Amino acid sequence: QLQAYGGGLVQAGGSLRLSCTASGSTVVSSDIMGWFRRAPGKVRESVASIEWSGGGTAVAESVKGRFSVSKDNARNTVYLQMNSLQPDDTAVYYCAARQRNSAYDIWGQGTLVTVSS
């Protein structure tokens, strides 16, 4: 129901854009899409979120100013633009969906981002 892609290997200072495409049923049943990441040996971290309608966004303080989230409703796709990447950004990135007053309950498979120094 969620397909995340766009990860890869990038040098420090570089950029990547991740995409997450949701099935129609996922779009209908969810209000908010989120991006998360899990770095090796660390707990999962919330990175950003965006509302399907209205487009309200939130970005974690740890990546604010470097990462941004956007969407294309026509394509049922949300994006995570990552700029000025650093080795600490190396992680598996996941997208997820939830209803407004619920926890994230639909998860996509992760896409690996590796930032080399």
C-alpha atoms as an extended CHARMM CRD file, in Angstrom:
* protein
*
       117  EXT
         1         1  GLN       CA              0.0000000000        0.0000000000        0.0000000000  PROA      1               0.0000000000
         2         2  LEU       CA              3.0180000000        2.2570000000        0.3810000000  PROA      2               0.0000000000
         3         3  GLN       CA              6.0230000000        2.1510000000       -1.8870000000  PROA      3               0.0000000000
         4         4  ALA       CA              9.0740000000        4.1710000000       -0.9300000000  PROA      4               0.0000000000
         5         5  TYR       CA             11.9880000000        4.6090000000       -3.2800000000  PROA      5               0.0000000000
         6         6  GLY       CA             14.7940000000        6.9470000000       -4.2120000000  PROA      6               0.0000000000
         7         7  GLY       CA             17.4700000000        5.9510000000       -1.7220000000  PROA      7               0.0000000000
         8         8  GLY       CA             21.0570000000        5.4230000000       -2.6730000000  PROA      8               0.0000000000
         9         9  LEU       CA             24.6470000000        6.3710000000       -2.0570000000  PROA      9               0.0000000000
        10        10  VAL       CA             25.5390000000       10.0450000000       -1.9960000000  PROA      10              0.0000000000
        11        11  GLN       CA             28.5400000000       12.0250000000       -0.8990000000  PROA      11              0.0000000000
        12        12  ALA       CA             28.3690000000       14.3750000000        2.0610000000  PROA      12              0.0000000000
        13        13  GLY       CA             26.8800000000       17.6690000000        1.0010000000  PROA      13              0.0000000000
        14        14  GLY       CA             24.8100000000       16.0580000000       -1.7080000000  PROA      14              0.0000000000
        15        15  SER       CA             21.0620000000       15.7570000000       -2.1320000000  PROA      15              0.0000000000
        16        16  LEU       CA             18.5070000000       13.0440000000       -2.6270000000  PROA      16              0.0000000000
        17        17  ARG       CA             14.7720000000       13.0400000000       -3.0630000000  PROA      17              0.0000000000
        18        18  LEU       CA             12.7900000000       10.1580000000       -1.6810000000  PROA      18              0.0000000000
        19        19  SER       CA              9.3440000000        9.3370000000       -2.9740000000  PROA      19              0.0000000000
        20        20  CYS       CA              6.5090000000        7.3920000000       -1.4210000000  PROA      20              0.0000000000
        21        21  THR       CA              3.5390000000        6.3800000000       -3.5130000000  PROA      21              0.0000000000
        22        22  ALA       CA              0.3430000000        5.3440000000       -1.7740000000  PROA      22              0.0000000000
        23        23  SER       CA             -2.3880000000        3.1460000000       -3.1260000000  PROA      23              0.0000000000
        24        24  GLY       CA             -5.7520000000        4.7640000000       -3.5940000000  PROA      24              0.0000000000
        25        25  SER       CA             -7.2100000000        2.9890000000       -0.6000000000  PROA      25              0.0000000000
        26        26  THR       CA             -4.3730000000        4.2220000000        1.5830000000  PROA      26              0.0000000000
        27        27  VAL       CA             -4.9650000000        7.7960000000        0.5000000000  PROA      27              0.0000000000
        28        28  VAL       CA             -8.6730000000        7.4890000000        1.2240000000  PROA      28              0.0000000000
        29        29  SER       CA             -8.1370000000        5.9690000000        4.6620000000  PROA      29              0.0000000000
        30        30  SER       CA             -5.3380000000        8.2250000000        5.8890000000  PROA      30              0.0000000000
        31        31  ASP       CA             -4.9450000000       11.8890000000        6.6800000000  PROA      31              0.0000000000
        32        32  ILE       CA             -1.2340000000       12.2280000000        7.2880000000  PROA      32              0.0000000000
        33        33  MET       CA              1.8800000000       10.7940000000        5.7000000000  PROA      33              0.0000000000
        34        34  GLY       CA              5.0980000000       10.5950000000        7.6190000000  PROA      34              0.0000000000
        35        35  TRP       CA              8.7560000000        9.9630000000        6.9420000000  PROA      35              0.0000000000
        36        36  PHE       CA             10.8650000000        8.1310000000        9.4830000000  PROA      36              0.0000000000
        37        37  ARG       CA             14.3950000000        6.8300000000        9.5730000000  PROA      37              0.0000000000
        38        38  ARG       CA             16.3540000000        4.2500000000       11.4990000000  PROA      38              0.0000000000
        39        39  ALA       CA             20.0940000000        4.5620000000       11.5920000000  PROA      39              0.0000000000
        40        40  PRO       CA             22.2900000000        1.5980000000       12.5070000000  PROA      40              0.0000000000
        41        41  GLY       CA             22.1830000000        1.0270000000       16.2500000000  PROA      41              0.0000000000
        42        42  LYS       CA             19.6510000000        3.8020000000       16.8340000000  PROA      42              0.0000000000
        43        43  VAL       CA             15.9430000000        3.9660000000       17.4510000000  PROA      43              0.0000000000
        44        44  ARG       CA             13.5240000000        4.9720000000       14.7660000000  PROA      44              0.0000000000
        45        45  GLU       CA             13.2410000000        8.7330000000       14.3840000000  PROA      45              0.0000000000
        46        46  SER       CA             10.4120000000       10.8180000000       12.9730000000  PROA      46              0.0000000000
        47        47  VAL       CA             11.7220000000       13.0440000000       10.1940000000  PROA      47              0.0000000000
        48        48  ALA       CA              8.7680000000       14.8350000000        8.6340000000  PROA      48              0.0000000000
        49        49  SER       CA              5.0570000000       14.6570000000        7.9810000000  PROA      49              0.0000000000
        50        50  ILE       CA              2.5000000000       16.1810000000        5.6660000000  PROA      50              0.0000000000
        51        51  GLU       CA             -1.2890000000       16.2570000000        5.4800000000  PROA      51              0.0000000000
        52        52  TRP       CA             -2.9410000000       14.9610000000        2.3430000000  PROA      52              0.0000000000
        53        53  SER       CA             -5.4620000000       17.7770000000        2.4230000000  PROA      53              0.0000000000
        54        54  GLY       CA             -4.3570000000       21.2510000000        3.3520000000  PROA      54              0.0000000000
        55        55  GLY       CA             -0.7060000000       20.3220000000        3.0400000000  PROA      55              0.0000000000
        56        56  GLY       CA              0.3190000000       21.1870000000        6.5750000000  PROA      56              0.0000000000
        57        57  THR       CA              3.8530000000       19.9880000000        7.2360000000  PROA      57              0.0000000000
        58        58  ALA       CA              6.1580000000       19.2860000000       10.1320000000  PROA      58              0.0000000000
        59        59  VAL       CA              9.9000000000       18.6890000000       10.0340000000  PROA      59              0.0000000000
        60        60  ALA       CA             12.0850000000       17.4070000000       12.8500000000  PROA      60              0.0000000000
        61        61  GLU       CA             14.4250000000       19.9120000000       14.4100000000  PROA      61              0.0000000000
        62        62  SER       CA             17.3610000000       17.6320000000       13.6550000000  PROA      62              0.0000000000
        63        63  VAL       CA             16.8750000000       18.0890000000        9.8980000000  PROA      63              0.0000000000
        64        64  LYS       CA             15.0750000000       21.4110000000        9.6910000000  PROA      64              0.0000000000
        65        65  GLY       CA             16.5760000000       23.6790000000        7.0930000000  PROA      65              0.0000000000
        66        66  ARG       CA             17.9810000000       20.7170000000        5.1560000000  PROA      66              0.0000000000
        67        67  PHE       CA             14.9890000000       18.4480000000        4.6120000000  PROA      67              0.0000000000
        68        68  SER       CA             11.5740000000       19.3540000000        3.2810000000  PROA      68              0.0000000000
        69        69  VAL       CA              8.4120000000       17.3710000000        2.6240000000  PROA      69              0.0000000000
        70        70  SER       CA              5.9280000000       17.8570000000       -0.1800000000  PROA      70              0.0000000000
        71        71  LYS       CA              3.1860000000       15.9780000000       -1.9910000000  PROA      71              0.0000000000
        72        72  ASP       CA              1.5280000000       15.4720000000       -5.3220000000  PROA      72              0.0000000000
        73        73  ASN       CA             -2.0700000000       14.5090000000       -4.7400000000  PROA      73              0.0000000000
        74        74  ALA       CA             -2.6020000000       13.6550000000       -8.3960000000  PROA      74              0.0000000000
        75        75  ARG       CA              0.1270000000       11.0190000000       -8.1160000000  PROA      75              0.0000000000
        76        76  ASN       CA             -0.7260000000        9.9430000000       -4.5450000000  PROA      76              0.0000000000
        77        77  THR       CA              2.9140000000       10.5820000000       -3.7920000000  PROA      77              0.0000000000
        78        78  VAL       CA              4.7860000000       12.3570000000       -1.0550000000  PROA      78              0.0000000000
        79        79  TYR       CA              8.3920000000       13.4220000000       -1.2890000000  PROA      79              0.0000000000
        80        80  LEU       CA             11.2430000000       13.9890000000        1.1130000000  PROA      80              0.0000000000
        81        81  GLN       CA             13.8150000000       16.3600000000       -0.2940000000  PROA      81              0.0000000000
        82        82  MET       CA             17.0970000000       15.9640000000        1.5220000000  PROA      82              0.0000000000
        83        83  ASN       CA             19.8300000000       18.5300000000        1.0070000000  PROA      83              0.0000000000
        84        84  SER       CA             23.2600000000       19.0140000000        2.5560000000  PROA      84              0.0000000000
        85        85  LEU       CA             23.3180000000       15.3670000000        3.5210000000  PROA      85              0.0000000000
        86        86  GLN       CA             25.7500000000       14.2760000000        6.1940000000  PROA      86              0.0000000000
        87        87  PRO       CA             27.0390000000       10.8500000000        7.1990000000  PROA      87              0.0000000000
        88        88  ASP       CA             24.7480000000       10.9970000000       10.2460000000  PROA      88              0.0000000000
        89        89  ASP       CA             21.8100000000       10.9720000000        7.8360000000  PROA      89              0.0000000000
        90        90  THR       CA             22.7110000000        7.4390000000        6.8150000000  PROA      90              0.0000000000
        91        91  ALA       CA             19.6820000000        5.3080000000        7.6240000000  PROA      91              0.0000000000
        92        92  VAL       CA             16.8390000000        3.2950000000        6.2520000000  PROA      92              0.0000000000
        93        93  TYR       CA             14.0350000000        5.7220000000        5.4940000000  PROA      93              0.0000000000
        94        94  TYR       CA             10.4120000000        4.6790000000        5.7640000000  PROA      94              0.0000000000
        95        95  CYS       CA              7.1280000000        6.2780000000        4.8620000000  PROA      95              0.0000000000
        96        96  ALA       CA              3.9690000000        5.6500000000        6.8330000000  PROA      96              0.0000000000
        97        97  ALA       CA              0.3470000000        6.7160000000        6.9420000000  PROA      97              0.0000000000
        98        98  ARG       CA             -2.1310000000        7.4160000000        9.6860000000  PROA      98              0.0000000000
        99        99  GLN       CA             -5.4780000000        8.9800000000       10.4160000000  PROA      99              0.0000000000
       100       100  ARG       CA             -5.4730000000       12.2990000000       12.1980000000  PROA      100             0.0000000000
       101       101  ASN       CA             -5.9780000000       11.0520000000       15.7530000000  PROA      101             0.0000000000
       102       102  SER       CA             -4.3190000000        7.6770000000       15.4190000000  PROA      102             0.0000000000
       103       103  ALA       CA             -0.8810000000        6.1810000000       15.3600000000  PROA      103             0.0000000000
       104       104  TYR       CA              0.8820000000        5.3460000000       12.1150000000  PROA      104             0.0000000000
       105       105  ASP       CA             -0.4850000000        1.9840000000       11.0940000000  PROA      105             0.0000000000
       106       106  ILE       CA              0.4640000000        1.6060000000        7.4470000000  PROA      106             0.0000000000
       107       107  TRP       CA              4.1490000000        1.3100000000        6.6870000000  PROA      107             0.0000000000
       108       108  GLY       CA              6.0780000000        1.0260000000        3.4920000000  PROA      108             0.0000000000
       109       109  GLN       CA              9.2660000000       -0.9060000000        3.0240000000  PROA      109             0.0000000000
       110       110  GLY       CA             12.3540000000        1.1230000000        3.7360000000  PROA      110             0.0000000000
       111       111  THR       CA             14.7590000000        2.6540000000        1.3020000000  PROA      111             0.0000000000
       112       112  LEU       CA             18.4130000000        2.8760000000        2.2700000000  PROA      112             0.0000000000
       113       113  VAL       CA             20.2290000000        6.1730000000        2.1890000000  PROA      113             0.0000000000
       114       114  THR       CA             23.9880000000        6.0360000000        2.6200000000  PROA      114             0.0000000000
       115       115  VAL       CA             25.9920000000        9.2270000000        2.9160000000  PROA      115             0.0000000000
       116       116  SER       CA             29.7240000000        8.8790000000        2.4860000000  PROA      116             0.0000000000
       117       117  SER       CA             32.1900000000       11.2990000000        4.0280000000  PROA      117             0.0000000000
